[in-house]
Amino acid sequence: MSRTVELIRNTPLATLGTIILCTLIFILQNARNWKLQVFTFCPRLIVYSHEYYRVFSSTLFHANMMHIGMNMLSTFAIGGLLEKQLGTLGLVVTMLWSAIISAALYICIAMLAHLVFDYDKLMYDHAVGFSGVLFHLSVVECYLSPQFSRSLFGMVNVPAALYPWALLVVLQMFMPNLSFMGHLCGILAGSLQIEGYLEWIMPGDSYLREMESWTLFRRLAGLHSFQSPSSSGTVGGSRFGRSESGGILHVAKKGIILSFKYLYYFVETLYIVIFGSGHQLNSNIRFDNLWFRPRSRRGGPGAVSRPVDVLQEAGDENDEDNQELSPLV
């Protein structure tokens, strides 16, 4: 019991608070028999029925015991590491903006698919869970970490920058019913942050320290588990890339370069997952020789990766309420 108390005591405040909040909601959800479909993320209901609460409720509710268990273990691992760098307030701000930006990206992609390609499935899909935020946090943590590579489930080593993308691909291969779009949008939101495109909405290190002196947060800042931003990690600070000003053409150019960069990441991730990374990290990867068999199929050594949970998709095909929804206008 003393070890459990010590573990809870040493868990950073925002990480512990997130775990407690999601766990309490899960208990109430099952004790009161709340219908999960009321709280899931559904682009159509958000856009046309103006149910904006789903942006946040979908991140706090979970489908089953395994779902919340994996999510909270991942939150404990990733959130605890990040909170020591970004600070308690910095992590809270990052998680809040992650939920909003990931949801906005999801809705934009779903609307684009509907309006341009007449593809409506994304508009009707339901997704739930904290893993969209976790994928965002994973991108930031890999960026701030001094480690050059990560072990992917002990099978193969991948560059740290590719780790979230590799998780996205591998998890989708083995569990195709997961919300690919939810995970992808979390990665894209995290990528926007580390590239510096969110610095205009993310408070800097000095401002976060100033917030700690506010009356609202002064008592929290005195708690043992409260974390101040470290010098090695800031939200929207110098550790993240900065978007330079230069007009619309410059922004468009940066956007194109960024798109090709992450397309390259995605292709390289697929190659590493399928063929391995050789006896030296990426030593056997040659994009001009993709048809040759790699010299070694051994995965690099390393500790088993921290569990990163996934956002589960709550299908609505058999849901009576969804059958009553009117078609998109």
C-alpha positions in Angstrom: 0.0 0.0 0.0 2.8 2.4 0.8 4.4 1.9 -2.6 1.0 2.7 -4.2 0.7 5.8 -2.2 4.3 6.8 -3.1 3.6 6.2 -6.7 0.4 8.4 -6.6 2.3 11.1 -4.7 5.1 11.2 -7.2 2.8 11.3 -10.3 2.7 14.9 -11.7 -0.5 16.7 -10.9 -2.0 17.2 -14.4 -1.3 13.6 -15.3 -2.8 12.2 -12.1 -5.8 14.6 -12.5 -6.5 13.4 -16.0 -6.3 9.7 -15.0 -8.7 10.3 -12.0 -11.1 12.3 -14.1 -11.4 9.7 -16.9 -11.7 6.9 -14.4 -14.5 8.6 -12.5 -16.4 9.3 -15.7 -16.0 5.7 -16.7 -17.4 4.5 -13.4 -20.4 6.9 -13.7 -20.9 5.9 -17.3 -21.3 2.3 -16.3 -23.1 2.9 -13.0 -25.7 5.2 -14.5 -25.9 3.3 -17.8 -25.2 6.4 -19.9 -25.5 5.8 -23.6 -22.0 6.1 -25.1 -23.3 7.4 -28.5 -24.4 10.6 -26.8 -20.8 11.5 -25.9 -18.8 10.2 -29.0 -17.1 12.4 -31.6 -19.3 12.5 -34.7 -18.5 15.3 -37.3 -22.1 15.4 -38.7 -23.7 15.9 -35.3 -21.1 18.6 -34.4 -21.4 20.5 -37.7 -25.2 20.2 -38.4 -26.7 19.7 -34.9 -24.2 22.0 -33.2 -23.3 19.5 -30.5 -20.0 21.1 -29.8 -19.6 19.4 -26.3 -18.7 16.2 -28.2 -15.2 17.7 -28.9 -14.4 17.3 -25.2 -16.7 14.6 -24.1 -15.4 12.2 -26.7 -11.9 12.5 -25.2 -13.0 11.7 -21.7 -15.3 8.8 -22.3 -14.2 5.2 -23.1 -15.8 2.2 -24.7 -14.7 -0.6 -22.2 -12.3 -1.6 -19.4 -9.5 -2.5 -21.8 -9.9 0.8 -23.6 -9.6 3.0 -20.6 -6.9 0.8 -19.1 -4.6 1.1 -22.1 -5.4 4.9 -22.3 -4.6 5.6 -18.7 -1.4 3.6 -18.7 -0.3 5.6 -21.7 -1.3 8.8 -20.1 0.7 7.8 -17.0 3.8 7.1 -19.1 3.7 9.9 -21.7 2.0 12.6 -19.6 4.3 12.1 -16.7 7.4 12.6 -18.9 6.0 15.6 -20.7 4.7 17.3 -17.6 8.1 17.5 -16.1 9.3 19.4 -19.1 6.3 21.5 -20.1 5.0 22.0 -16.5 1.6 21.2 -15.1 -0.1 24.2 -16.6 1.7 23.7 -19.9 0.5 20.1 -20.2 -3.1 21.1 -19.4 -3.0 23.8 -22.1 -1.4 21.4 -24.6 -4.1 18.8 -23.9 -7.0 21.3 -24.2 -5.7 22.6 -27.5 -5.0 19.1 -28.7 -8.6 18.1 -28.3 -9.8 21.3 -30.2 -7.3 21.2 -33.0 -7.5 17.4 -33.6 -11.3 17.7 -33.8 -11.1 20.7 -36.2 -8.7 18.7 -38.5 -11.0 15.7 -38.4 -14.0 17.8 -39.3 -12.2 19.6 -42.1 -11.0 16.3 -43.6 -14.5 14.8 -43.3 -16.2 17.8 -44.8 -13.6 17.9 -47.6 -14.3 14.2 -48.4 -18.0 14.9 -48.4 -18.1 18.0 -50.5 -15.4 17.1 -53.0 -15.5 13.3 -53.3 -19.1 12.7 -52.1 -17.7 10.3 -49.4 -19.9 10.5 -46.3 -18.5 7.7 -44.1 -16.2 10.0 -42.1 -19.1 12.4 -41.4 -21.2 9.6 -39.8 -18.4 7.8 -37.9 -18.3 7.8 -34.1 -15.0 7.8 -32.2 -14.3 8.0 -28.5 -11.3 7.9 -26.2 -8.2 9.9 -25.1 -5.8 8.4 -27.6 -6.1 11.3 -30.1 -4.6 13.5 -27.5 -2.1 10.8 -26.6 -0.8 10.7 -30.2 -0.4 14.4 -30.0 1.6 14.2 -26.8 3.6 11.3 -28.2 4.7 13.5 -31.1 5.8 16.3 -28.7 7.5 13.9 -26.3 9.5 12.2 -29.2 10.5 15.7 -30.4 11.8 16.8 -27.0 13.4 13.5 -26.1 17.2 13.2 -26.5 16.8 9.6 -27.7 17.4 9.1 -31.4 15.4 5.9 -31.8 12.6 4.1 -30.2 11.7 0.4 -30.0 8.4 -0.5 -31.6 7.0 -3.2 -29.4 10.4 -4.8 -29.2 10.3 -5.7 -32.9 12.2 -3.0 -34.7 13.9 0.3 -33.9 12.5 3.4 -35.7 13.7 7.0 -35.6 12.1 8.9 -32.8 10.4 11.3 -35.3 8.8 8.3 -37.0 7.7 6.6 -33.8 4.1 8.0 -33.6 3.6 7.3 -37.4 4.9 3.7 -36.9 2.4 3.2 -34.1 -0.3 4.5 -36.3 0.5 2.1 -39.1 1.1 -1.0 -36.9 -1.9 -0.6 -34.7 -4.1 -0.1 -37.7 -2.7 -3.2 -39.4 -3.5 -5.4 -36.3 -6.7 -3.6 -35.2 -8.4 -2.3 -38.4 -11.5 -1.2 -36.5 -9.6 1.6 -34.6 -10.2 5.2 -35.6 -7.4 5.8 -38.0 -8.6 9.4 -38.6 -8.7 10.1 -34.9 -5.1 9.0 -34.5 -3.9 10.7 -37.6 -5.4 14.0 -36.6 -3.7 13.7 -33.2 -0.3 13.2 -35.0 -1.0 16.2 -37.3 -1.9 18.4 -34.4 1.3 17.5 -32.6 3.3 18.1 -35.8 1.8 21.6 -36.0 3.0 22.3 -32.5 6.6 21.1 -32.9 6.9 22.9 -36.2 5.9 26.1 -34.4 2.6 26.8 -36.1 0.7 26.9 -32.8 3.0 29.3 -30.9 0.5 32.1 -31.3 -2.0 30.2 -29.1 0.5 28.4 -26.8 1.7 30.4 -23.7 5.5 30.5 -23.4 7.6 29.4 -20.5 7.8 32.9 -18.9 4.0 33.4 -19.1 3.4 30.0 -17.6 5.6 30.8 -14.6 3.7 34.1 -14.3 0.4 32.2 -14.2 1.6 30.1 -11.3 1.6 33.3 -9.2 -2.0 34.0 -10.0 -4.4 33.6 -7.1 -6.3 30.9 -9.0 -3.2 28.7 -9.3 -1.2 29.7 -6.3 -2.5 27.0 -4.0 -2.0 24.3 -6.8 1.5 25.6 -7.3 2.3 24.8 -3.7 1.5 21.1 -4.0 4.3 18.5 -4.1 3.2 17.1 -7.5 2.9 20.4 -9.2 5.5 20.9 -11.9 7.0 24.2 -13.2 8.3 24.3 -16.8 11.9 23.1 -17.1 14.5 24.9 -19.0 14.7 22.1 -21.5 11.1 22.2 -22.6 8.6 24.9 -23.2 5.2 25.3 -24.8 5.6 27.2 -28.0 9.2 28.2 -27.0 12.6 27.9 -28.6 12.6 24.1 -28.4 9.9 24.0 -31.1 10.3 25.2 -34.6 9.0 28.7 -35.4 6.9 29.7 -38.4 8.6 32.7 -40.0 6.5 35.6 -41.2 6.6 36.4 -44.9 3.1 36.6 -46.3 0.7 34.1 -47.9 3.3 32.8 -50.4 5.8 31.9 -47.6 3.1 30.2 -45.6 2.0 28.2 -48.7 5.6 27.2 -49.4 6.1 26.1 -45.8 2.9 24.1 -46.0 3.9 22.3 -49.1 7.3 21.5 -47.7 5.7 20.2 -44.5 3.3 18.0 -46.4 6.1 16.4 -48.4 8.1 16.0 -45.2 5.4 14.0 -43.4 4.6 12.0 -46.6 8.2 11.0 -46.5 7.8 10.0 -42.9 4.8 7.9 -43.7 6.5 6.1 -46.5 9.7 5.5 -44.5 7.6 4.2 -41.6 5.9 1.7 -43.9 9.2 0.5 -45.2 10.7 0.0 -41.7 7.6 -1.8 -40.4 7.6 -4.2 -43.3 11.3 -4.8 -43.9 13.0 -3.8 -40.6 15.8 -1.4 -40.0 18.9 -3.5 -40.3 21.7 -4.0 -37.9 22.2 -0.2 -37.9 19.2 2.1 -37.7 18.0 2.8 -41.2 21.2 1.6 -42.7 19.4 -0.6 -45.2 16.8 1.9 -46.3 17.3 3.1 -49.9 14.2 4.6 -51.5 15.7 4.2 -55.0 16.1 0.4 -54.4 12.8 -0.5 -52.8 12.6 -3.7 -54.9 15.8 -5.2 -53.3 15.5 -7.4 -50.3 17.1 -5.8 -47.2 20.3 -7.2 -46.0 19.1 -7.9 -42.5 15.6 -8.4 -41.1 16.6 -8.0 -37.5 14.9 -5.5 -35.4 17.3 -3.3 -33.4 17.6 -4.0 -29.7 15.9 -1.8 -27.1 13.4 -1.8 -24.3 9.8 -2.5 -25.0 8.1 0.8 -25.9 5.7 2.5 -23.5 2.1 1.6 -24.2 0.3 4.2 -26.3 -3.4 3.6 -26.4 -5.7 4.1 -29.3 -8.9 5.8 -29.9 -11.6 3.2 -30.5 -14.3 3.7 -33.0 -17.9 3.2 -31.8 -19.7 1.9 -34.9 -23.1 3.2 -35.4 -24.4 0.7 -38.0 -26.7 -1.1 -35.5 -27.6 2.0 -33.4 -31.3 2.8 -33.5 -30.8 6.5 -33.0 -28.3 6.7 -35.9 -30.8 5.0 -38.1 -33.2 7.9 -37.5 -30.6 10.5 -38.6 -31.5 12.5 -41.6 -29.1 12.5 -44.6 -26.5 15.2 -45.0 -27.7 18.4 -46.4 
